[in-house]
């Protein structure tokens, strides 16, 4: 699944960038190269599975500062940090910020390829999850206000009779709304409905 995957490389050393790019392109990845964090921030990220191979020590905005900034604006691009210095505090901070891996230069080919492969898998999973949530929200928007009430109560574990009592409606009406909710959301079971409610952040 690497054909459409994109690896962004940010390093102020053009020789290092090109060497890493050559290796990754030989494995079928698309590669974009940047000499600084500001260069990277000026481009629009394409809608494709991707990751960021990021040098810690950059002119201007450092790699860790860029990583922190991307996290603060909810850009979920998996980050692989690299440095020419075995700096433990940097490693710890980078990992706390969610780095997939931390590679010390000179980087072994196999280490880079394994880190990039893992990062791309993480991004593919994140993108699938985002697509599923988006689709779920679209389906949820089709529910009536009453159906949403019934969904929340059923998902919280209440029986039809208890839901009817809470909403002051008949049990038959609850069953009707519940069936409609299950159909509209493609929920095959109450357990699945509960998971959907949790994913949507519906208070029980």
C-alpha positions in Angstrom: 0.0 0.0 0.0 3.0 2.3 -0.5 2.1 3.4 -4.1 0.1 6.5 -3.1 1.8 7.0 0.3 3.8 10.3 0.6 6.8 10.9 2.8 7.7 14.5 3.7 11.4 14.9 4.6 12.5 18.1 6.4 16.3 18.5 6.8 18.5 21.5 6.2 21.2 19.2 4.7 20.3 18.7 1.1 22.6 15.7 0.7 20.9 13.9 3.6 17.4 14.8 2.2 18.3 13.5 -1.3 19.9 10.3 0.1 16.7 9.5 2.2 14.5 10.4 -0.8 16.4 8.1 -3.2 16.0 5.2 -0.8 12.3 5.8 -0.2 11.5 6.4 -3.9 13.2 3.1 -4.7 10.7 1.4 -2.4 7.7 3.1 -4.2 7.0 6.0 -1.9 6.3 9.5 -3.2 8.7 12.0 -1.5 8.5 15.8 -0.9 11.7 17.5 0.4 11.9 20.6 2.5 14.9 22.5 3.9 13.1 24.1 6.8 9.9 24.0 8.9 8.6 27.2 7.3 9.0 25.7 3.8 6.9 22.8 4.8 4.2 24.9 6.4 3.8 26.9 3.2 2.5 23.8 1.2 -1.0 22.3 1.2 -0.9 18.7 2.3 -2.4 16.3 -0.3 -5.2 14.0 0.7 -3.2 10.8 0.9 -1.6 8.6 3.5 1.6 10.3 4.6 4.2 10.7 7.3 6.9 13.3 8.2 10.6 12.5 8.6 11.8 15.4 10.6 15.2 16.6 11.6 15.3 17.8 15.2 17.8 20.5 14.6 16.6 22.9 11.9 17.4 26.6 11.3 14.6 28.8 12.6 11.8 26.6 13.9 13.2 23.4 15.3 11.8 20.0 14.5 10.3 19.6 18.0 8.7 23.0 17.7 7.2 22.1 14.4 6.0 18.7 15.8 4.4 20.5 18.8 2.8 23.1 16.5 1.3 20.4 14.2 -0.1 18.6 17.3 -1.6 21.9 18.6 -3.6 22.4 15.3 -4.7 18.7 15.1 -2.6 17.8 12.1 -2.4 14.0 12.7 0.6 13.4 10.5 2.8 10.7 12.0 6.2 12.0 12.8 9.6 10.2 12.7 12.3 12.3 14.3 16.0 12.2 13.4 19.1 13.8 14.8 22.8 13.6 14.5 23.0 13.8 18.3 22.0 11.1 20.8 20.1 13.6 22.9 18.0 11.7 25.5 15.9 14.7 26.7 15.0 15.4 23.0 14.0 11.8 22.5 11.8 11.8 25.5 10.1 15.1 24.5 9.6 13.9 21.0 8.1 10.6 22.1 5.8 12.4 24.5 4.6 14.5 21.6 3.7 11.3 19.8 6.7 10.6 17.5 6.5 7.2 15.9 10.2 6.7 16.1 13.5 8.6 16.8 16.4 7.8 14.5 20.0 8.8 15.1 22.1 9.8 12.1 23.7 8.2 10.2 20.4 6.3 9.7 20.4 2.7 8.7 18.3 2.0 5.6 16.4 -0.7 7.2 15.6 1.4 10.3 14.2 4.2 8.1 12.1 1.9 6.0 10.7 0.1 9.0 9.8 3.4 10.7 8.2 4.9 7.6 6.2 1.7 7.0 4.9 1.8 10.6 4.1 5.5 10.3 2.2 5.1 7.0 0.2 2.2 8.6 -0.7 4.5 11.5 -1.8 7.3 9.1 -3.9 4.9 7.0 -5.6 3.6 10.2 -6.2 7.2 11.3 -7.7 8.2 8.0 -10.0 5.2 7.9 -11.2 6.0 11.4 -11.8 9.6 10.4 -13.8 8.5 7.3 -15.9 6.1 9.4 -16.7 8.9 12.0 -17.5 11.3 9.2 -19.9 8.8 7.6 -21.4 8.0 11.0 -22.0 11.7 11.8 -23.8 12.1 8.4 -26.1 9.2 9.2 -26.7 10.5 12.8 -27.7 13.9 11.3 -30.7 12.0 9.6 -32.1 11.0 13.0 -35.1 12.9 14.4 -34.8 14.6 17.8 -36.8 11.8 19.4 -34.8 9.1 17.7 -31.6 10.7 19.1 -33.2 10.6 22.6 -34.1 6.9 22.2 -30.6 6.1 20.8 -28.9 7.7 23.8 -31.0 5.9 26.3 -30.9 2.5 24.5 -27.1 2.8 24.1 -26.8 3.5 27.9 -28.2 0.1 28.5 -31.9 0.9 29.3 -34.6 -1.6 28.3 -37.5 -0.4 26.0 -39.8 -0.2 29.0 -37.4 2.0 30.9 -36.9 4.2 27.9 -40.6 4.6 27.5 -40.9 5.6 31.2 -38.1 8.2 30.8 -39.6 9.8 27.7 -43.3 9.4 28.8 -44.1 7.5 25.6 -45.4 4.0 24.9 -43.2 1.0 24.7 -44.5 0.4 21.2 -43.4 3.8 20.2 -39.9 3.2 21.7 -39.6 0.0 19.6 -40.6 1.9 16.5 -38.0 4.6 17.1 -35.4 2.1 18.1 -35.9 0.1 14.9 -35.7 3.3 12.8 -32.4 4.3 14.5 -30.9 0.8 13.9 -31.8 1.0 10.2 -30.6 4.5 9.7 -27.3 3.9 11.4 -26.8 0.3 10.0 -26.4 -0.9 13.6 -26.7 -4.7 13.8 -27.0 -4.9 17.6 -27.4 -2.8 20.7 -23.7 -3.3 21.4 -22.8 -1.8 18.0 -25.2 1.1 18.7 -23.5 1.7 22.1 -20.1 1.8 20.3 -21.5 4.3 17.8 -22.9 6.5 20.6 -19.5 6.5 22.2 -17.7 7.4 18.9 -20.2 10.3 18.5 -19.6 11.5 22.0 -23.2 11.1 23.0 -23.7 11.4 26.8 -25.4 8.4 28.3 
